[in-house]
């Protein structure tokens, strides 16, 4: 039995549907149907969604499927409340409970924002620069909802992108019908930051901006 088999065993034990598993972990549809074992980033997403699941058992098969009840309750008690504030450079790998993201040891701040509850927001990111002025200013905190299905995008909305060239905060638009393999990125501060196209293949992670926190 490999890691993939143990994931399926846990899903069966929890008696949850595949669709619910995908929603709770943020993994793409069809993940459970693949034959290959998942990478470390996928395992971290699963453990983050189900803290009662033993990492050792999931990876090696040793020990018990679930953590000891006392340890599990302790984990739940110690789990910070609120939404985590992370460096924008770290969004590509965010989701692991150990907060080891893209080589960063992240000391997360958790911010209580009742207005954002139930909207699928997973983290806050701080704006850097003036490309989205006047909509967003340098230092604003953007509430981000990760997007796993990029086949449907809300054109004109602001997204946070993790790309091969680094993180971007832009409004997204479709390119021409003959150029479906790219997206057009626009800044609100268009005078200083003209629009440009970016290949879809260079985008690693996408999150839509749901709201903003601003300090005067």
MIDOTOR-611072 format. One record per residue (C-alpha): y negated, z, x negated; residue in one letter. Coordinates in steps of 0.05 Angstrom, whole numbers, padded with zeros to 5 digits, always signed. Layout:
# residues N
YZXa;...
//
This chain:
# residues 216
+00000+00000+00000x;-00068-00021-00029x;-00139+00000-00012x;-00146-00052+00043x;-00082-00026+00076x;-00109+00045+00074x;-00174+00023+00106x;-00135-00008+00163x;-00093+00056+00168x;-00157+00098+00173x;-00186+00052+00226x;-00122+00057+00266x;-00122+00133+00258x;-00194+00138+00282x;-00176+00091+00340x;-00240+00051+00331x;-00250-00023+00343x;-00265-00071+00287x;-00333-00085+00317x;-00350-00011+00317x;-00326-00005+00245x;-00372-00063+00225x;-00431-00032+00261x;-00422+00036+00230x;-00409+00012+00159x;-00456-00048+00157x;-00400-00092+00131x;-00395-00164+00153x;-00350-00187+00210x;-00282-00208+00184x;-00282-00157+00127x;-00219-00124+00154x;-00183-00191+00158x;-00191-00208+00084x;-00130-00200+00039x;-00167-00179-00024x;-00184-00107-00041x;-00258-00087-00031x;-00305-00075-00088x;-00339-00009-00105x;-00401-00025-00064x;-00360-00037-00001x;-00320+00027-00012x;-00385+00066-00019x;-00410+00038+00048x;-00346+00061+00082x;-00348+00131+00052x;-00422+00137+00071x;-00405+00119+00143x;-00344+00165+00146x;-00357+00226+00100x;-00292+00259+00124x;-00252+00204+00089x;-00225+00222+00020x;-00249+00174-00034x;-00189+00191-00078x;-00140+00175-00023x;-00176+00110-00005x;-00175+00084-00076x;-00110+00112-00105x;-00070+00134-00045x;-00063+00204-00074x;-00077+00267-00034x;-00094+00268+00040x;-00132+00217+00081x;-00184+00267+00104x;-00222+00318+00063x;-00208+00391+00075x;-00242+00415+00138x;-00285+00466+00102x;-00309+00414+00052x;-00323+00364+00108x;-00363+00415+00147x;-00401+00433+00084x;-00417+00360+00072x;-00444+00353+00143x;-00485+00417+00136x;-00515+00394+00069x;-00528+00323+00090x;-00604+00313+00091x;-00639+00299+00156x;-00688+00243+00164x;-00692+00173+00134x;-00684+00165+00058x;-00741+00136+00017x;-00713+00092-00038x;-00744+00047-00092x;-00750-00024-00067x;-00710-00047-00128x;-00651-00007-00104x;-00641-00037-00035x;-00587-00085-00059x;-00537-00030-00071x;-00561+00024-00025x;-00510+00059+00019x;-00467+00099-00029x;-00467+00173-00016x;-00470+00187-00091x;-00538+00151-00094x;-00518+00110-00154x;-00553+00045-00139x;-00561-00015-00186x;-00560+00032-00246x;-00612+00079-00217x;-00600+00153-00208x;-00640+00161-00144x;-00669+00227-00125x;-00682+00210-00052x;-00736+00239-00009x;-00718+00245+00065x;-00773+00237+00115x;-00767+00261+00187x;-00790+00206+00234x;-00768+00219+00306x;-00803+00154+00329x;-00753+00113+00289x;-00689+00146+00315x;-00639+00100+00348x;-00670+00037+00319x;-00619+00024+00264x;-00666+00042+00207x;-00627+00060+00143x;-00682+00071+00092x;-00757+00070+00077x;-00787+00027+00021x;-00857+00035-00009x;-00901-00026-00011x;-00927-00047-00079x;-00984-00097-00086x;-01031-00132-00037x;-00993-00195-00015x;-00984-00169+00056x;-01055-00142+00066x;-01082-00129+00119x;-01015-00118+00154x;-00988-00072+00100x;-01026-00039+00044x;-01004-00016-00024x;-00968+00051-00016x;-00947+00041+00057x;-00876+00060+00075x;-00836+00006+00110x;-00779+00026+00156x;-00722-00022+00142x;-00663-00043+00185x;-00610-00080+00143x;-00589-00148+00170x;-00516-00170+00160x;-00517-00232+00203x;-00570-00279+00175x;-00551-00337+00221x;-00603-00311+00270x;-00672-00294+00243x;-00735-00275+00280x;-00784-00326+00251x;-00852-00297+00236x;-00826-00226+00228x;-00834-00187+00163x;-00771-00178+00122x;-00753-00144+00057x;-00711-00189+00012x;-00671-00173-00050x;-00669-00238-00089x;-00649-00264-00157x;-00722-00260-00177x;-00732-00189-00151x;-00753-00156-00085x;-00800-00190-00037x;-00836-00169+00027x;-00853-00232+00066x;-00856-00264+00135x;-00798-00313+00141x;-00799-00382+00173x;-00749-00438+00177x;-00757-00496+00129x;-00755-00567+00155x;-00694-00588+00196x;-00671-00630+00137x;-00674-00570+00090x;-00631-00517+00123x;-00611-00484+00057x;-00678-00450+00045x;-00728-00403+00078x;-00803-00407+00076x;-00837-00342+00053x;-00908-00328+00074x;-00957-00273+00055x;-01010-00246+00102x;-01058-00249+00043x;-01049-00324+00041x;-01113-00338+00002x;-01085-00305-00060x;-01011-00314-00045x;-00993-00384-00020x;-00927-00396+00017x;-00865-00417-00021x;-00793-00435-00007x;-00733-00395-00030x;-00660-00419-00030x;-00615-00378+00015x;-00564-00372-00041x;-00613-00331-00083x;-00619-00278-00028x;-00572-00219-00037x;-00594-00170+00017x;-00641-00175+00077x;-00674-00121+00119x;-00723-00130+00176x;-00785-00085+00178x;-00783-00044+00242x;-00844+00001+00230x;-00892+00029+00179x;-00916+00098+00157x;-00986+00099+00129x;-01024+00154+00093x;-01100+00150+00094x;
//
